[in-house]
Every structure is written in structure tokens, then in C-alpha cells.
């Protein structure tokens, strides 16, 4: 999966690992390689290494080559993604990128002189949302749901599985996924490479505003799925879904409900109670640990163990 972009010595090391357990690879120029493999480990010549002195160290040229290959040998063709700080591969692997940001006044033109990357590997975890499914829909279908978790705690994996269950259990007739960063479905040539259900339509690589506006007008969805609500513009997109009489399921980065209340972008909509359900995830027992489900009044309906 990663052999086409990684240096040979890194690909060789990954051959010793079970890729189903690998969720993240962090590479920093002239520093020790760290991976998330059901926990934090160093990556050594023959797989896991507990001592950082045994970890592989990447150099500047190798790191630049990874990004060049991820861009299919054309940085220019992928610059729109790159200047947002990431590249998404056709298999849904997302590469976060740090380096020197080039500005033209207040506009980001590109990123160059790359210093580190964070490679995130998506996984299908079948039925990971099944235990809380009864709390997230009623006789009218899906409920407006916000999935809350810190980075790397399984929000997108949960979102993907929830869409699949709503589709394949016939809870929602028509589901639209607005896959802005192409992480949910990992579309290749317009078609999902990660299974998200039979009755699902997908917009990939577009803004939330475009996907919602055009999707509601042309695809008549019962529920719209969106990943990573991060600012006021994204929150306004959610409100437009509600205004059109369509349900939504979305994710956001927060530790818990208390943390969510501290975020300026969410203050008004929390008062308006547009969210019927909140699902909080953590890494307490591994990524995707369900801490609980709360209703619009923030009463706990389901408490994780």
C-alpha cells in the first residue's frame, strides 16, 4: 500500500508488521521514525523498535521524494491540496505535510522545503458503530449526529461504518457523503475503494458548501455525511442542511462535550440545539473507544465501559 512512495528500507521494515494494526507513520527529517501500531512505537529495520536508538531515521531527500511520489511526480498538479497541508492518495491514505509556507500577502501559495510528514492509514472496522446504532436513529430515520473525538481516535472510521449500517440496514434510503479530503471513501476515478454501503452517493474533493448545495438540489438525500467540522463556515454548512430538511452526520475534533463548548464556532449552534445526538470517542482502550452517546440536552443515553 505504501511501497510506491516510501524508501525501500522503510517498506522492508513494514513487511514485518500487520498493516491492519498500523494507523500512522510520523517521519521527521533527521529524527527517529514513530508509528501508531495499537500504541506508540519506533520503526526499526525489522519492524517495531522500543529503543529510539534502533529507529530508522529519514533524510531530507528521502522525505521530499515521498511527497514527490505521492503527488504522482507533479507537485504542481497537486498544489491545491498541498497548500492546505496534505496530500490524499487514491487508497485513502492521507499525508499531512509540514515545511516552509510560501505566502503572497495573506494567501498560501504552496509549501516547500518539507520537514516532516504524518502518514495516516485508513481502515474498515466493520460494525464499530453497531452498539450505539439504536441511539442514533428513530422511526423517522437518522438523527442529526455530531461525532466528537481528538485526532487519531477513529472519527472517520466510525463515520464510514455508520454510513454503511444506515445504508445496508435500510434505515436511510439515500445517503450522500461529501468527502472533502477523500478520506471517507477513498475514491479512485470517481468510485469508492472503501466500502460505504449500497445506497450511498459520493462527492469527493469538493468543498462542503458545493457538496451540500448541489447534493440537496440534485440527489435528494435523506442524510448527508461530512467529516471534520472545524470553523464557522463549516457550521453554517451544517445549518444549511438542517434548513433544507435533510439530516446530517458530521465529525469534529474535540476531547469531549465540555471542550466542544469552549470552541467559538459551535457556541451558537449548541444553543440552537441542532444536534440531536453527540457521540464521544477516545483512544482510552484503543482508537474508536466509545465513551458515550448524549442527546440534545446533553443527557447521557449510553455510557461506554
C-alpha positions as CSV (number, residue, x, y, z in Angstrom):
1,X,0.0,0.0,0.0
2,X,2.9,2.4,0.8
3,X,5.7,0.7,-1.1
4,X,5.2,3.0,-4.1
5,X,6.1,6.1,-2.1
6,X,8.4,5.0,0.8
7,X,12.2,4.4,0.6
8,X,13.0,0.7,0.3
9,X,14.4,0.4,3.8
10,X,11.1,1.7,5.2
11,X,9.0,-0.6,3.0
12,X,11.1,-3.5,4.1
13,X,10.6,-2.7,7.8
14,X,6.8,-2.5,7.3
15,X,6.8,-6.0,5.8
16,X,7.3,-7.3,9.4
17,X,4.1,-5.6,10.6
18,X,0.4,-6.4,10.3
19,X,-0.8,-3.4,8.2
20,X,-4.3,-3.8,9.7
21,X,-2.9,-2.6,13.0
22,X,-0.9,0.3,11.5
23,X,-2.7,3.7,11.6
24,X,0.0,6.3,11.5
25,X,3.6,6.9,10.4
26,X,5.4,10.1,11.5
27,X,8.6,11.0,9.6
28,X,10.7,14.0,10.6
29,X,13.9,14.9,8.8
30,X,16.9,13.6,10.7
31,X,14.7,12.3,13.5
32,X,13.5,8.9,14.8
33,X,10.5,7.4,13.0
34,X,7.4,6.9,15.2
35,X,4.4,4.8,14.3
36,X,1.0,4.2,15.8
37,X,0.6,0.4,16.0
38,X,-2.0,0.0,18.6
39,X,0.2,2.2,20.7
40,X,3.3,4.4,20.1
41,X,6.4,2.6,18.9
42,X,9.6,3.4,16.9
43,X,10.0,1.8,13.5
44,X,13.3,-0.1,13.2
45,X,15.0,-2.1,10.4
46,X,12.9,-5.2,11.2
47,X,9.6,-3.7,12.3
48,X,8.9,-2.4,15.9
49,X,11.7,-1.0,18.0
50,X,11.3,0.0,21.6
51,X,14.5,2.0,21.8
52,X,14.8,5.1,19.7
53,X,18.4,4.4,19.0
54,X,17.2,1.4,16.9
55,X,14.7,3.5,15.0
56,X,15.0,4.4,11.3
57,X,15.9,8.0,10.5
58,X,14.8,9.7,7.3
59,X,16.9,12.3,5.5
60,X,15.7,15.4,3.7
61,X,15.9,13.9,0.2
62,X,14.0,10.8,1.1
63,X,11.2,12.9,2.7
64,X,11.0,15.1,-0.4
65,X,10.9,12.0,-2.6
66,X,7.9,10.7,-0.6
67,X,5.9,13.8,-1.3
68,X,7.0,13.9,-4.9
69,X,5.8,10.3,-5.5
70,X,2.6,11.0,-3.6
71,X,2.0,13.8,-6.0
72,X,2.4,11.4,-8.9
73,X,5.6,13.2,-9.8
74,X,3.8,16.5,-10.3
75,X,3.9,18.9,-7.3
76,X,2.1,21.5,-9.5
77,X,-0.9,19.2,-10.3
78,X,-1.5,18.6,-6.5
79,X,-0.7,22.1,-5.3
80,X,-4.3,22.9,-4.3
81,X,-4.1,20.0,-1.8
82,X,-0.5,20.7,-0.9
83,X,-1.1,24.3,0.1
84,X,-3.8,23.1,2.6
85,X,-1.1,20.9,4.2
86,X,-1.9,17.4,2.9
87,X,-2.0,15.0,0.0
88,X,-4.5,12.2,-0.2
89,X,-3.7,9.0,-2.1
90,X,-6.2,7.0,-4.2
91,X,-6.4,4.4,-1.4
92,X,-7.5,7.0,1.2
93,X,-4.0,7.3,2.8
94,X,-3.6,10.9,3.9
95,X,-0.2,12.5,4.2
96,X,-0.1,15.6,6.4
97,X,2.9,17.9,5.4
98,X,4.9,20.4,7.3
99,X,7.5,22.8,5.8
100,X,8.1,26.3,4.7
101,X,4.8,28.0,3.9
102,X,5.0,30.4,0.9
103,X,2.7,33.4,1.2
104,X,1.5,36.0,-1.2
105,X,0.1,38.7,1.1
106,X,-2.3,36.6,3.2
107,X,-2.8,33.8,0.6
108,X,-0.9,30.5,0.8
109,X,0.7,29.8,-2.5
110,X,2.4,26.5,-1.7
111,X,4.6,24.6,0.9
112,X,8.3,23.9,0.2
113,X,11.4,22.7,2.0
114,X,9.5,19.9,3.6
115,X,10.5,19.0,7.1
116,X,8.0,16.3,8.3
117,X,5.0,14.2,7.2
118,X,2.3,12.3,9.0
119,X,1.0,9.3,7.0
120,X,-2.4,8.2,8.2
121,X,-3.7,4.8,7.0
122,X,-7.5,4.3,6.9
123,X,-9.1,1.1,7.9
124,X,-12.5,-0.5,7.6
125,X,-13.6,-1.6,11.0
126,X,-16.9,-3.4,10.4
127,X,-19.7,-2.8,12.9
128,X,-17.6,-0.5,15.1
129,X,-20.7,1.7,15.4
130,X,-23.2,-1.1,15.8
131,X,-23.5,-0.9,19.6
132,X,-24.8,2.7,19.5
133,X,-26.8,2.5,16.3
134,X,-30.2,2.2,18.2
135,X,-29.5,5.6,19.8
136,X,-28.7,7.4,16.5
137,X,-31.9,6.9,14.6
138,X,-35.7,6.7,15.2
139,X,-38.8,5.9,13.3
140,X,-38.1,8.9,11.0
141,X,-34.6,7.7,10.1
142,X,-31.2,9.0,11.1
143,X,-30.8,11.8,13.7
144,X,-28.6,14.9,13.4
145,X,-25.4,13.5,14.9
146,X,-22.0,15.0,15.8
147,X,-19.1,12.6,16.4
148,X,-16.6,14.1,18.8
149,X,-13.0,12.9,19.3
150,X,-9.4,14.0,19.4
151,X,-7.2,13.5,16.4
152,X,-6.5,9.8,15.6
153,X,-9.3,8.5,17.8
154,X,-11.3,6.9,15.0
155,X,-13.9,9.5,14.0
156,X,-13.7,8.9,10.2
157,X,-13.7,5.1,10.8
158,X,-16.8,5.4,12.9
159,X,-18.4,7.8,10.3
160,X,-17.7,5.4,7.5
161,X,-19.2,2.4,9.3
162,X,-22.2,4.3,10.5
163,X,-23.0,5.3,6.8
164,X,-22.6,1.6,5.8
165,X,-25.0,0.4,8.6
166,X,-27.7,3.1,7.7
167,X,-27.5,2.0,4.1
168,X,-27.3,-1.7,4.4
169,X,-29.9,-2.0,7.2
170,X,-32.3,0.2,5.1
171,X,-32.5,2.9,7.8
172,X,-31.8,5.6,5.2
173,X,-32.9,5.2,1.6
174,X,-30.4,7.7,0.1
175,X,-27.1,8.7,1.7
176,X,-24.8,11.5,0.4
177,X,-21.2,11.6,1.5
178,X,-19.4,14.9,1.0
179,X,-15.8,13.6,1.1
180,X,-13.9,16.9,1.0
181,X,-10.4,15.3,1.6
182,X,-11.2,11.9,0.0
183,X,-10.6,10.1,3.3
184,X,-14.0,8.6,4.0
185,X,-14.5,6.7,0.7
186,X,-11.0,6.9,-0.9
187,X,-12.4,7.5,-4.3
188,X,-10.4,6.5,-7.3
189,X,-11.6,7.6,-10.7
190,X,-14.8,8.7,-9.1
191,X,-15.6,5.4,-7.4
192,X,-15.1,4.5,-3.7
193,X,-12.3,2.0,-2.9
194,X,-13.5,1.7,0.7
195,X,-17.0,0.1,1.0
196,X,-19.5,2.6,2.5
197,X,-22.8,0.9,1.6
198,X,-25.1,0.1,-1.3
199,X,-27.3,3.2,-1.2
200,X,-24.6,5.8,-1.0
201,X,-23.7,8.7,-3.4
202,X,-20.3,10.5,-3.0
203,X,-18.9,13.8,-3.9
204,X,-15.2,13.8,-3.4
205,X,-12.6,16.5,-3.4
206,X,-15.1,19.3,-3.2
207,X,-16.0,21.9,-0.6
208,X,-18.7,21.1,2.0
209,X,-20.7,24.1,0.6
210,X,-20.6,22.7,-3.0
211,X,-21.4,19.1,-2.0
212,X,-24.3,20.2,0.2
213,X,-25.8,22.7,-2.2
214,X,-25.6,20.6,-5.3
215,X,-26.3,17.3,-3.5
216,X,-29.6,18.6,-2.0
217,X,-30.7,20.0,-5.3
218,X,-29.8,17.0,-7.5
219,X,-29.5,13.8,-5.3
220,X,-32.4,14.2,-2.8
221,X,-30.5,12.7,0.1
222,X,-32.2,11.6,3.4
223,X,-28.9,12.2,5.3
224,X,-25.6,13.9,4.4
225,X,-22.3,12.7,5.9
226,X,-19.5,15.2,6.4
227,X,-16.0,14.9,8.0
228,X,-14.2,17.5,10.2
229,X,-16.3,20.5,11.0
230,X,-13.6,22.9,12.1
231,X,-14.8,26.5,11.7
232,X,-17.8,28.9,11.4
233,X,-18.1,28.3,7.6
234,X,-18.4,24.5,8.2
235,X,-21.0,25.1,10.9
236,X,-23.0,27.3,8.5
237,X,-22.9,24.4,6.1
238,X,-24.5,22.2,8.7
239,X,-27.2,24.8,9.3
240,X,-28.0,24.8,5.6
241,X,-28.5,21.1,5.7
242,X,-31.0,21.5,8.6
243,X,-32.7,24.3,6.8
244,X,-33.3,22.1,3.8
245,X,-35.0,19.4,6.0
246,X,-32.2,16.9,5.5
247,X,-30.4,15.1,8.3
248,X,-26.7,15.1,8.8
249,X,-23.9,13.2,10.5
250,X,-20.6,15.0,11.0
251,X,-17.4,14.8,12.9
252,X,-15.3,17.4,14.8
253,X,-12.0,17.5,16.8
254,X,-12.7,17.9,20.5
255,X,-11.8,16.0,23.6
256,X,-15.4,15.9,24.9
257,X,-18.6,18.0,25.2
258,X,-17.0,20.4,27.6
259,X,-14.2,21.0,25.2
260,X,-16.7,21.5,22.4
261,X,-18.5,24.2,24.4
262,X,-15.2,26.2,24.6
263,X,-15.0,26.5,20.8
264,X,-16.3,29.7,19.4
265,X,-17.6,28.2,16.1
266,X,-20.0,25.9,18.0
267,X,-21.4,28.3,20.7
268,X,-24.5,29.5,18.8
269,X,-25.5,26.1,17.3
270,X,-25.1,24.4,20.6
271,X,-27.6,26.9,22.0
272,X,-29.9,26.3,19.0
273,X,-29.7,22.5,19.6
274,X,-29.4,21.5,16.0
275,X,-27.6,18.3,17.2
276,X,-29.9,15.5,18.2
277,X,-27.1,13.3,19.3
278,X,-23.4,13.6,20.3
279,X,-21.1,10.5,20.1
280,X,-17.8,10.9,22.0
281,X,-14.8,8.7,21.0
282,X,-11.4,8.3,22.6
283,X,-8.2,6.2,22.5
284,X,-8.7,5.0,26.1
285,X,-8.9,1.4,25.0
286,X,-7.5,1.9,21.5
287,X,-8.8,4.1,18.7
288,X,-12.6,4.1,18.4
289,X,-13.4,3.6,22.1
290,X,-17.0,4.8,22.5
291,X,-17.2,6.9,25.7
292,X,-20.9,7.6,25.3
293,X,-23.9,9.0,23.5
294,X,-25.7,12.2,24.6
295,X,-28.9,13.8,23.5
296,X,-29.5,17.4,22.5
297,X,-29.9,18.3,26.2
298,X,-26.6,16.5,26.9
299,X,-28.2,13.8,28.9
300,X,-26.2,10.5,28.6
301,X,-28.1,7.8,26.8
302,X,-25.3,5.3,26.5
303,X,-22.2,5.1,28.6
304,X,-19.1,3.2,27.4
305,X,-17.2,0.8,29.7
